[in-house]
Amino acid sequence: MVLLTRKTEFSASHVYHNPNLSAEENRRIFGKCNNPHGHGHNYTLEVTVAGEPDPTTGMVLDLKELKDILEREVMQRMDHRHLNYEVAELAGQIPTCENVARVIWQLLDPKITQGKLHRVRLYESPELFADCYRNGANPAVKR
């Protein structure tokens, strides 16, 4: 098996706020991320596909096809958007790195037909990323 990873970047804003909590609780739990006007990140997304290289092409999958899928499913939905208000798949969720990574997995998994989606890694900053893997429903997060 070969793991093939493609990287892309997008910019988006978000705010951490749970409507079931008081304003004081939201400020205490989320701190500066609870700014009502939101704040932005330059996200880096790594998508890893696992599979055997095709004997004719030598590729696990067509990289142009993967680029097109990322453009359609992630970039057009999330790049230069406010994740709380403009991304329907995040409605009702706090758009943490973990939740955004999970939504990206759910968007990409059915679209990748050559090989299998193995990992989605989303960097919110160089020091913070969330991983979603095929073998687990919950993302592993490094802070």
Phi and psi in radians as a Rosetta constraint file:
Dihedral C 1 N 2 CA 2 C 2 CIRCULARHARMONIC -2.072 0.35
Dihedral N 2 CA 2 C 2 N 3 CIRCULARHARMONIC 2.436 0.35
Dihedral C 2 N 3 CA 3 C 3 CIRCULARHARMONIC -1.829 0.35
Dihedral N 3 CA 3 C 3 N 4 CIRCULARHARMONIC 2.170 0.35
Dihedral C 3 N 4 CA 4 C 4 CIRCULARHARMONIC -2.048 0.35
Dihedral N 4 CA 4 C 4 N 5 CIRCULARHARMONIC 2.235 0.35
Dihedral C 4 N 5 CA 5 C 5 CIRCULARHARMONIC -2.109 0.35
Dihedral N 5 CA 5 C 5 N 6 CIRCULARHARMONIC 2.358 0.35
Dihedral C 5 N 6 CA 6 C 6 CIRCULARHARMONIC -2.048 0.35
Dihedral N 6 CA 6 C 6 N 7 CIRCULARHARMONIC 2.446 0.35
Dihedral C 6 N 7 CA 7 C 7 CIRCULARHARMONIC -2.028 0.35
Dihedral N 7 CA 7 C 7 N 8 CIRCULARHARMONIC 2.486 0.35
Dihedral C 7 N 8 CA 8 C 8 CIRCULARHARMONIC -2.549 0.35
Dihedral N 8 CA 8 C 8 N 9 CIRCULARHARMONIC 2.892 0.35
Dihedral C 8 N 9 CA 9 C 9 CIRCULARHARMONIC -2.281 0.35
Dihedral N 9 CA 9 C 9 N 10 CIRCULARHARMONIC 2.570 0.35
Dihedral C 9 N 10 CA 10 C 10 CIRCULARHARMONIC -2.602 0.35
Dihedral N 10 CA 10 C 10 N 11 CIRCULARHARMONIC 2.774 0.35
Dihedral C 10 N 11 CA 11 C 11 CIRCULARHARMONIC -2.002 0.35
Dihedral N 11 CA 11 C 11 N 12 CIRCULARHARMONIC 2.408 0.35
Dihedral C 11 N 12 CA 12 C 12 CIRCULARHARMONIC -2.729 0.35
Dihedral N 12 CA 12 C 12 N 13 CIRCULARHARMONIC 2.808 0.35
Dihedral C 12 N 13 CA 13 C 13 CIRCULARHARMONIC -2.062 0.35
Dihedral N 13 CA 13 C 13 N 14 CIRCULARHARMONIC 2.825 0.35
Dihedral C 13 N 14 CA 14 C 14 CIRCULARHARMONIC -2.840 0.35
Dihedral N 14 CA 14 C 14 N 15 CIRCULARHARMONIC 2.955 0.35
Dihedral C 14 N 15 CA 15 C 15 CIRCULARHARMONIC -2.420 0.35
Dihedral N 15 CA 15 C 15 N 16 CIRCULARHARMONIC 2.433 0.35
Dihedral C 15 N 16 CA 16 C 16 CIRCULARHARMONIC -1.629 0.35
Dihedral N 16 CA 16 C 16 N 17 CIRCULARHARMONIC 2.063 0.35
Dihedral C 16 N 17 CA 17 C 17 CIRCULARHARMONIC -2.744 0.35
Dihedral N 17 CA 17 C 17 N 18 CIRCULARHARMONIC 2.252 0.35
Dihedral C 17 N 18 CA 18 C 18 CIRCULARHARMONIC -1.910 0.35
Dihedral N 18 CA 18 C 18 N 19 CIRCULARHARMONIC 1.982 0.35
Dihedral C 18 N 19 CA 19 C 19 CIRCULARHARMONIC -1.144 0.35
Dihedral N 19 CA 19 C 19 N 20 CIRCULARHARMONIC -0.241 0.35
Dihedral C 19 N 20 CA 20 C 20 CIRCULARHARMONIC -1.462 0.35
Dihedral N 20 CA 20 C 20 N 21 CIRCULARHARMONIC -0.084 0.35
Dihedral C 20 N 21 CA 21 C 21 CIRCULARHARMONIC -1.898 0.35
Dihedral N 21 CA 21 C 21 N 22 CIRCULARHARMONIC 2.746 0.35
Dihedral C 21 N 22 CA 22 C 22 CIRCULARHARMONIC -1.247 0.35
Dihedral N 22 CA 22 C 22 N 23 CIRCULARHARMONIC 2.866 0.35
Dihedral C 22 N 23 CA 23 C 23 CIRCULARHARMONIC -1.015 0.35
Dihedral N 23 CA 23 C 23 N 24 CIRCULARHARMONIC -0.707 0.35
Dihedral C 23 N 24 CA 24 C 24 CIRCULARHARMONIC -1.122 0.35
Dihedral N 24 CA 24 C 24 N 25 CIRCULARHARMONIC -0.757 0.35
Dihedral C 24 N 25 CA 25 C 25 CIRCULARHARMONIC -1.131 0.35
Dihedral N 25 CA 25 C 25 N 26 CIRCULARHARMONIC -0.724 0.35
Dihedral C 25 N 26 CA 26 C 26 CIRCULARHARMONIC -1.057 0.35
Dihedral N 26 CA 26 C 26 N 27 CIRCULARHARMONIC -0.762 0.35
Dihedral C 26 N 27 CA 27 C 27 CIRCULARHARMONIC -1.136 0.35
Dihedral N 27 CA 27 C 27 N 28 CIRCULARHARMONIC -0.712 0.35
Dihedral C 27 N 28 CA 28 C 28 CIRCULARHARMONIC -1.151 0.35
Dihedral N 28 CA 28 C 28 N 29 CIRCULARHARMONIC -0.787 0.35
Dihedral C 28 N 29 CA 29 C 29 CIRCULARHARMONIC -1.322 0.35
Dihedral N 29 CA 29 C 29 N 30 CIRCULARHARMONIC -0.780 0.35
Dihedral C 29 N 30 CA 30 C 30 CIRCULARHARMONIC -1.773 0.35
Dihedral N 30 CA 30 C 30 N 31 CIRCULARHARMONIC -0.194 0.35
Dihedral C 30 N 31 CA 31 C 31 CIRCULARHARMONIC 0.953 0.35
Dihedral N 31 CA 31 C 31 N 32 CIRCULARHARMONIC -2.342 0.35
Dihedral C 31 N 32 CA 32 C 32 CIRCULARHARMONIC -1.141 0.35
Dihedral N 32 CA 32 C 32 N 33 CIRCULARHARMONIC -0.311 0.35
Dihedral C 32 N 33 CA 33 C 33 CIRCULARHARMONIC -1.272 0.35
Dihedral N 33 CA 33 C 33 N 34 CIRCULARHARMONIC -0.136 0.35
Dihedral C 33 N 34 CA 34 C 34 CIRCULARHARMONIC -1.644 0.35
Dihedral N 34 CA 34 C 34 N 35 CIRCULARHARMONIC 0.179 0.35
Dihedral C 34 N 35 CA 35 C 35 CIRCULARHARMONIC -0.948 0.35
Dihedral N 35 CA 35 C 35 N 36 CIRCULARHARMONIC 2.113 0.35
Dihedral C 35 N 36 CA 36 C 36 CIRCULARHARMONIC -1.039 0.35
Dihedral N 36 CA 36 C 36 N 37 CIRCULARHARMONIC -0.411 0.35
Dihedral C 36 N 37 CA 37 C 37 CIRCULARHARMONIC -1.513 0.35
Dihedral N 37 CA 37 C 37 N 38 CIRCULARHARMONIC -0.108 0.35
Dihedral C 37 N 38 CA 38 C 38 CIRCULARHARMONIC 1.411 0.35
Dihedral N 38 CA 38 C 38 N 39 CIRCULARHARMONIC -3.129 0.35
Dihedral C 38 N 39 CA 39 C 39 CIRCULARHARMONIC -2.677 0.35
Dihedral N 39 CA 39 C 39 N 40 CIRCULARHARMONIC 2.850 0.35
Dihedral C 39 N 40 CA 40 C 40 CIRCULARHARMONIC -2.072 0.35
Dihedral N 40 CA 40 C 40 N 41 CIRCULARHARMONIC 2.848 0.35
Dihedral C 40 N 41 CA 41 C 41 CIRCULARHARMONIC -2.415 0.35
Dihedral N 41 CA 41 C 41 N 42 CIRCULARHARMONIC 2.662 0.35
Dihedral C 41 N 42 CA 42 C 42 CIRCULARHARMONIC -1.752 0.35
Dihedral N 42 CA 42 C 42 N 43 CIRCULARHARMONIC 1.717 0.35
Dihedral C 42 N 43 CA 43 C 43 CIRCULARHARMONIC -1.393 0.35
Dihedral N 43 CA 43 C 43 N 44 CIRCULARHARMONIC 2.554 0.35
Dihedral C 43 N 44 CA 44 C 44 CIRCULARHARMONIC -2.053 0.35
Dihedral N 44 CA 44 C 44 N 45 CIRCULARHARMONIC 2.219 0.35
Dihedral C 44 N 45 CA 45 C 45 CIRCULARHARMONIC -1.990 0.35
Dihedral N 45 CA 45 C 45 N 46 CIRCULARHARMONIC 2.244 0.35
Dihedral C 45 N 46 CA 46 C 46 CIRCULARHARMONIC -2.021 0.35
Dihedral N 46 CA 46 C 46 N 47 CIRCULARHARMONIC 2.227 0.35
Dihedral C 46 N 47 CA 47 C 47 CIRCULARHARMONIC -2.076 0.35
Dihedral N 47 CA 47 C 47 N 48 CIRCULARHARMONIC 2.140 0.35
Dihedral C 47 N 48 CA 48 C 48 CIRCULARHARMONIC -1.961 0.35
Dihedral N 48 CA 48 C 48 N 49 CIRCULARHARMONIC 2.253 0.35
Dihedral C 48 N 49 CA 49 C 49 CIRCULARHARMONIC -1.996 0.35
Dihedral N 49 CA 49 C 49 N 50 CIRCULARHARMONIC 2.358 0.35
Dihedral C 49 N 50 CA 50 C 50 CIRCULARHARMONIC -1.865 0.35
Dihedral N 50 CA 50 C 50 N 51 CIRCULARHARMONIC 2.476 0.35
Dihedral C 50 N 51 CA 51 C 51 CIRCULARHARMONIC 3.000 0.35
Dihedral N 51 CA 51 C 51 N 52 CIRCULARHARMONIC -3.135 0.35
Dihedral C 51 N 52 CA 52 C 52 CIRCULARHARMONIC -1.694 0.35
Dihedral N 52 CA 52 C 52 N 53 CIRCULARHARMONIC 2.377 0.35
Dihedral C 52 N 53 CA 53 C 53 CIRCULARHARMONIC -1.072 0.35
Dihedral N 53 CA 53 C 53 N 54 CIRCULARHARMONIC 2.389 0.35
Dihedral C 53 N 54 CA 54 C 54 CIRCULARHARMONIC -1.113 0.35
Dihedral N 54 CA 54 C 54 N 55 CIRCULARHARMONIC 2.315 0.35
Dihedral C 54 N 55 CA 55 C 55 CIRCULARHARMONIC -1.120 0.35
Dihedral N 55 CA 55 C 55 N 56 CIRCULARHARMONIC -0.440 0.35
Dihedral C 55 N 56 CA 56 C 56 CIRCULARHARMONIC -1.432 0.35
Dihedral N 56 CA 56 C 56 N 57 CIRCULARHARMONIC -0.760 0.35
Dihedral C 56 N 57 CA 57 C 57 CIRCULARHARMONIC -1.738 0.35
Dihedral N 57 CA 57 C 57 N 58 CIRCULARHARMONIC -0.378 0.35
Dihedral C 57 N 58 CA 58 C 58 CIRCULARHARMONIC 1.345 0.35
Dihedral N 58 CA 58 C 58 N 59 CIRCULARHARMONIC 0.147 0.35
Dihedral C 58 N 59 CA 59 C 59 CIRCULARHARMONIC -1.965 0.35
Dihedral N 59 CA 59 C 59 N 60 CIRCULARHARMONIC 2.535 0.35
Dihedral C 59 N 60 CA 60 C 60 CIRCULARHARMONIC -1.201 0.35
Dihedral N 60 CA 60 C 60 N 61 CIRCULARHARMONIC -0.711 0.35
Dihedral C 60 N 61 CA 61 C 61 CIRCULARHARMONIC -2.753 0.35
Dihedral N 61 CA 61 C 61 N 62 CIRCULARHARMONIC 2.845 0.35
Dihedral C 61 N 62 CA 62 C 62 CIRCULARHARMONIC -1.249 0.35
Dihedral N 62 CA 62 C 62 N 63 CIRCULARHARMONIC 2.021 0.35
Dihedral C 62 N 63 CA 63 C 63 CIRCULARHARMONIC -1.106 0.35
Dihedral N 63 CA 63 C 63 N 64 CIRCULARHARMONIC -0.522 0.35
Dihedral C 63 N 64 CA 64 C 64 CIRCULARHARMONIC -1.143 0.35
Dihedral N 64 CA 64 C 64 N 65 CIRCULARHARMONIC -0.701 0.35
Dihedral C 64 N 65 CA 65 C 65 CIRCULARHARMONIC -1.105 0.35
Dihedral N 65 CA 65 C 65 N 66 CIRCULARHARMONIC -0.749 0.35
Dihedral C 65 N 66 CA 66 C 66 CIRCULARHARMONIC -1.102 0.35
Dihedral N 66 CA 66 C 66 N 67 CIRCULARHARMONIC -0.732 0.35
Dihedral C 66 N 67 CA 67 C 67 CIRCULARHARMONIC -1.053 0.35
Dihedral N 67 CA 67 C 67 N 68 CIRCULARHARMONIC -0.746 0.35
Dihedral C 67 N 68 CA 68 C 68 CIRCULARHARMONIC -1.129 0.35
Dihedral N 68 CA 68 C 68 N 69 CIRCULARHARMONIC -0.697 0.35
Dihedral C 68 N 69 CA 69 C 69 CIRCULARHARMONIC -1.101 0.35
Dihedral N 69 CA 69 C 69 N 70 CIRCULARHARMONIC -0.783 0.35
Dihedral C 69 N 70 CA 70 C 70 CIRCULARHARMONIC -1.100 0.35
Dihedral N 70 CA 70 C 70 N 71 CIRCULARHARMONIC -0.710 0.35
Dihedral C 70 N 71 CA 71 C 71 CIRCULARHARMONIC -1.078 0.35
Dihedral N 71 CA 71 C 71 N 72 CIRCULARHARMONIC -0.829 0.35
Dihedral C 71 N 72 CA 72 C 72 CIRCULARHARMONIC -1.246 0.35
Dihedral N 72 CA 72 C 72 N 73 CIRCULARHARMONIC -0.815 0.35
Dihedral C 72 N 73 CA 73 C 73 CIRCULARHARMONIC -1.504 0.35
Dihedral N 73 CA 73 C 73 N 74 CIRCULARHARMONIC -0.511 0.35
Dihedral C 73 N 74 CA 74 C 74 CIRCULARHARMONIC -1.961 0.35
Dihedral N 74 CA 74 C 74 N 75 CIRCULARHARMONIC -1.029 0.35
Dihedral C 74 N 75 CA 75 C 75 CIRCULARHARMONIC -1.063 0.35
Dihedral N 75 CA 75 C 75 N 76 CIRCULARHARMONIC -0.831 0.35
Dihedral C 75 N 76 CA 76 C 76 CIRCULARHARMONIC -1.154 0.35
Dihedral N 76 CA 76 C 76 N 77 CIRCULARHARMONIC -0.496 0.35
Dihedral C 76 N 77 CA 77 C 77 CIRCULARHARMONIC -1.445 0.35
Dihedral N 77 CA 77 C 77 N 78 CIRCULARHARMONIC -0.672 0.35
Dihedral C 77 N 78 CA 78 C 78 CIRCULARHARMONIC -2.027 0.35
Dihedral N 78 CA 78 C 78 N 79 CIRCULARHARMONIC -0.430 0.35
Dihedral C 78 N 79 CA 79 C 79 CIRCULARHARMONIC -1.192 0.35
Dihedral N 79 CA 79 C 79 N 80 CIRCULARHARMONIC 2.227 0.35
Dihedral C 79 N 80 CA 80 C 80 CIRCULARHARMONIC 0.996 0.35
Dihedral N 80 CA 80 C 80 N 81 CIRCULARHARMONIC 0.737 0.35
Dihedral C 80 N 81 CA 81 C 81 CIRCULARHARMONIC -2.154 0.35
Dihedral N 81 CA 81 C 81 N 82 CIRCULARHARMONIC 2.779 0.35
Dihedral C 81 N 82 CA 82 C 82 CIRCULARHARMONIC -1.619 0.35
Dihedral N 82 CA 82 C 82 N 83 CIRCULARHARMONIC 1.947 0.35
Dihedral C 82 N 83 CA 83 C 83 CIRCULARHARMONIC -1.061 0.35
Dihedral N 83 CA 83 C 83 N 84 CIRCULARHARMONIC -0.576 0.35
Dihedral C 83 N 84 CA 84 C 84 CIRCULARHARMONIC -1.159 0.35
Dihedral N 84 CA 84 C 84 N 85 CIRCULARHARMONIC -0.643 0.35
Dihedral C 84 N 85 CA 85 C 85 CIRCULARHARMONIC -1.940 0.35
Dihedral N 85 CA 85 C 85 N 86 CIRCULARHARMONIC -0.332 0.35
Dihedral C 85 N 86 CA 86 C 86 CIRCULARHARMONIC -2.012 0.35
Dihedral N 86 CA 86 C 86 N 87 CIRCULARHARMONIC -0.070 0.35
Dihedral C 86 N 87 CA 87 C 87 CIRCULARHARMONIC -2.012 0.35
Dihedral N 87 CA 87 C 87 N 88 CIRCULARHARMONIC 1.806 0.35
Dihedral C 87 N 88 CA 88 C 88 CIRCULARHARMONIC -0.995 0.35
Dihedral N 88 CA 88 C 88 N 89 CIRCULARHARMONIC -0.627 0.35
Dihedral C 88 N 89 CA 89 C 89 CIRCULARHARMONIC -1.174 0.35
Dihedral N 89 CA 89 C 89 N 90 CIRCULARHARMONIC -0.276 0.35
Dihedral C 89 N 90 CA 90 C 90 CIRCULARHARMONIC -1.768 0.35
Dihedral N 90 CA 90 C 90 N 91 CIRCULARHARMONIC 0.047 0.35
Dihedral C 90 N 91 CA 91 C 91 CIRCULARHARMONIC -0.981 0.35
Dihedral N 91 CA 91 C 91 N 92 CIRCULARHARMONIC 2.314 0.35
Dihedral C 91 N 92 CA 92 C 92 CIRCULARHARMONIC 1.380 0.35
Dihedral N 92 CA 92 C 92 N 93 CIRCULARHARMONIC 0.063 0.35
Dihedral C 92 N 93 CA 93 C 93 CIRCULARHARMONIC -2.041 0.35
Dihedral N 93 CA 93 C 93 N 94 CIRCULARHARMONIC 2.629 0.35
Dihedral C 93 N 94 CA 94 C 94 CIRCULARHARMONIC -1.395 0.35
Dihedral N 94 CA 94 C 94 N 95 CIRCULARHARMONIC 2.118 0.35
Dihedral C 94 N 95 CA 95 C 95 CIRCULARHARMONIC -1.365 0.35
Dihedral N 95 CA 95 C 95 N 96 CIRCULARHARMONIC 1.083 0.35
Dihedral C 95 N 96 CA 96 C 96 CIRCULARHARMONIC -1.229 0.35
Dihedral N 96 CA 96 C 96 N 97 CIRCULARHARMONIC 2.897 0.35
Dihedral C 96 N 97 CA 97 C 97 CIRCULARHARMONIC -0.969 0.35
Dihedral N 97 CA 97 C 97 N 98 CIRCULARHARMONIC -0.711 0.35
Dihedral C 97 N 98 CA 98 C 98 CIRCULARHARMONIC -1.073 0.35
Dihedral N 98 CA 98 C 98 N 99 CIRCULARHARMONIC -0.839 0.35
Dihedral C 98 N 99 CA 99 C 99 CIRCULARHARMONIC -1.199 0.35
Dihedral N 99 CA 99 C 99 N 100 CIRCULARHARMONIC -0.667 0.35
Dihedral C 99 N 100 CA 100 C 100 CIRCULARHARMONIC -1.145 0.35
Dihedral N 100 CA 100 C 100 N 101 CIRCULARHARMONIC -0.743 0.35
Dihedral C 100 N 101 CA 101 C 101 CIRCULARHARMONIC -1.058 0.35
Dihedral N 101 CA 101 C 101 N 102 CIRCULARHARMONIC -0.746 0.35
Dihedral C 101 N 102 CA 102 C 102 CIRCULARHARMONIC -1.116 0.35
Dihedral N 102 CA 102 C 102 N 103 CIRCULARHARMONIC -0.743 0.35
Dihedral C 102 N 103 CA 103 C 103 CIRCULARHARMONIC -1.109 0.35
Dihedral N 103 CA 103 C 103 N 104 CIRCULARHARMONIC -0.728 0.35
Dihedral C 103 N 104 CA 104 C 104 CIRCULARHARMONIC -1.055 0.35
Dihedral N 104 CA 104 C 104 N 105 CIRCULARHARMONIC -0.758 0.35
Dihedral C 104 N 105 CA 105 C 105 CIRCULARHARMONIC -0.962 0.35
Dihedral N 105 CA 105 C 105 N 106 CIRCULARHARMONIC -0.856 0.35
Dihedral C 105 N 106 CA 106 C 106 CIRCULARHARMONIC -1.102 0.35
Dihedral N 106 CA 106 C 106 N 107 CIRCULARHARMONIC -0.555 0.35
Dihedral C 106 N 107 CA 107 C 107 CIRCULARHARMONIC -1.287 0.35
Dihedral N 107 CA 107 C 107 N 108 CIRCULARHARMONIC -0.686 0.35
Dihedral C 107 N 108 CA 108 C 108 CIRCULARHARMONIC -1.464 0.35
Dihedral N 108 CA 108 C 108 N 109 CIRCULARHARMONIC -0.663 0.35
Dihedral C 108 N 109 CA 109 C 109 CIRCULARHARMONIC -0.903 0.35
Dihedral N 109 CA 109 C 109 N 110 CIRCULARHARMONIC -0.841 0.35
Dihedral C 109 N 110 CA 110 C 110 CIRCULARHARMONIC -1.262 0.35
Dihedral N 110 CA 110 C 110 N 111 CIRCULARHARMONIC -0.268 0.35
Dihedral C 110 N 111 CA 111 C 111 CIRCULARHARMONIC -1.555 0.35
Dihedral N 111 CA 111 C 111 N 112 CIRCULARHARMONIC -0.356 0.35
Dihedral C 111 N 112 CA 112 C 112 CIRCULARHARMONIC -1.583 0.35
Dihedral N 112 CA 112 C 112 N 113 CIRCULARHARMONIC 1.914 0.35
Dihedral C 112 N 113 CA 113 C 113 CIRCULARHARMONIC -1.870 0.35
Dihedral N 113 CA 113 C 113 N 114 CIRCULARHARMONIC -0.246 0.35
Dihedral C 113 N 114 CA 114 C 114 CIRCULARHARMONIC -1.830 0.35
Dihedral N 114 CA 114 C 114 N 115 CIRCULARHARMONIC 2.196 0.35
Dihedral C 114 N 115 CA 115 C 115 CIRCULARHARMONIC 1.249 0.35
Dihedral N 115 CA 115 C 115 N 116 CIRCULARHARMONIC -2.961 0.35
Dihedral C 115 N 116 CA 116 C 116 CIRCULARHARMONIC -2.317 0.35
Dihedral N 116 CA 116 C 116 N 117 CIRCULARHARMONIC 2.433 0.35
Dihedral C 116 N 117 CA 117 C 117 CIRCULARHARMONIC -1.048 0.35
Dihedral N 117 CA 117 C 117 N 118 CIRCULARHARMONIC 2.190 0.35
Dihedral C 117 N 118 CA 118 C 118 CIRCULARHARMONIC -1.848 0.35
Dihedral N 118 CA 118 C 118 N 119 CIRCULARHARMONIC -0.749 0.35
Dihedral C 118 N 119 CA 119 C 119 CIRCULARHARMONIC -2.650 0.35
Dihedral N 119 CA 119 C 119 N 120 CIRCULARHARMONIC 2.486 0.35
Dihedral C 119 N 120 CA 120 C 120 CIRCULARHARMONIC -2.062 0.35
Dihedral N 120 CA 120 C 120 N 121 CIRCULARHARMONIC 2.107 0.35
Dihedral C 120 N 121 CA 121 C 121 CIRCULARHARMONIC -2.049 0.35
Dihedral N 121 CA 121 C 121 N 122 CIRCULARHARMONIC 2.146 0.35
Dihedral C 121 N 122 CA 122 C 122 CIRCULARHARMONIC -2.059 0.35
Dihedral N 122 CA 122 C 122 N 123 CIRCULARHARMONIC 2.066 0.35
Dihedral C 122 N 123 CA 123 C 123 CIRCULARHARMONIC -1.605 0.35
Dihedral N 123 CA 123 C 123 N 124 CIRCULARHARMONIC 2.162 0.35
Dihedral C 123 N 124 CA 124 C 124 CIRCULARHARMONIC -1.517 0.35
Dihedral N 124 CA 124 C 124 N 125 CIRCULARHARMONIC -0.516 0.35
Dihedral C 124 N 125 CA 125 C 125 CIRCULARHARMONIC -2.679 0.35
Dihedral N 125 CA 125 C 125 N 126 CIRCULARHARMONIC 2.997 0.35
Dihedral C 125 N 126 CA 126 C 126 CIRCULARHARMONIC -1.054 0.35
Dihedral N 126 CA 126 C 126 N 127 CIRCULARHARMONIC -0.397 0.35
Dihedral C 126 N 127 CA 127 C 127 CIRCULARHARMONIC -1.732 0.35
Dihedral N 127 CA 127 C 127 N 128 CIRCULARHARMONIC -0.099 0.35
Dihedral C 127 N 128 CA 128 C 128 CIRCULARHARMONIC -2.377 0.35
Dihedral N 128 CA 128 C 128 N 129 CIRCULARHARMONIC 2.173 0.35
Dihedral C 128 N 129 CA 129 C 129 CIRCULARHARMONIC -2.566 0.35
Dihedral N 129 CA 129 C 129 N 130 CIRCULARHARMONIC 2.773 0.35
Dihedral C 129 N 130 CA 130 C 130 CIRCULARHARMONIC -2.138 0.35
Dihedral N 130 CA 130 C 130 N 131 CIRCULARHARMONIC 2.453 0.35
Dihedral C 130 N 131 CA 131 C 131 CIRCULARHARMONIC -1.997 0.35
Dihedral N 131 CA 131 C 131 N 132 CIRCULARHARMONIC 2.371 0.35
Dihedral C 131 N 132 CA 132 C 132 CIRCULARHARMONIC -2.054 0.35
Dihedral N 132 CA 132 C 132 N 133 CIRCULARHARMONIC 2.319 0.35
Dihedral C 132 N 133 CA 133 C 133 CIRCULARHARMONIC -2.126 0.35
Dihedral N 133 CA 133 C 133 N 134 CIRCULARHARMONIC 2.720 0.35
Dihedral C 133 N 134 CA 134 C 134 CIRCULARHARMONIC -1.031 0.35
Dihedral N 134 CA 134 C 134 N 135 CIRCULARHARMONIC -0.665 0.35
Dihedral C 134 N 135 CA 135 C 135 CIRCULARHARMONIC -1.460 0.35
Dihedral N 135 CA 135 C 135 N 136 CIRCULARHARMONIC 0.187 0.35
Dihedral C 135 N 136 CA 136 C 136 CIRCULARHARMONIC -2.663 0.35
Dihedral N 136 CA 136 C 136 N 137 CIRCULARHARMONIC 2.445 0.35
Dihedral C 136 N 137 CA 137 C 137 CIRCULARHARMONIC -1.403 0.35
Dihedral N 137 CA 137 C 137 N 138 CIRCULARHARMONIC -0.433 0.35
Dihedral C 137 N 138 CA 138 C 138 CIRCULARHARMONIC -1.782 0.35
Dihedral N 138 CA 138 C 138 N 139 CIRCULARHARMONIC 2.305 0.35
Dihedral C 138 N 139 CA 139 C 139 CIRCULARHARMONIC -1.210 0.35
Dihedral N 139 CA 139 C 139 N 140 CIRCULARHARMONIC 2.518 0.35
Dihedral C 139 N 140 CA 140 C 140 CIRCULARHARMONIC -1.569 0.35
Dihedral N 140 CA 140 C 140 N 141 CIRCULARHARMONIC 2.324 0.35
Dihedral C 140 N 141 CA 141 C 141 CIRCULARHARMONIC -2.096 0.35
Dihedral N 141 CA 141 C 141 N 142 CIRCULARHARMONIC 2.350 0.35
Dihedral C 141 N 142 CA 142 C 142 CIRCULARHARMONIC -1.954 0.35
Dihedral N 142 CA 142 C 142 N 143 CIRCULARHARMONIC 2.177 0.35
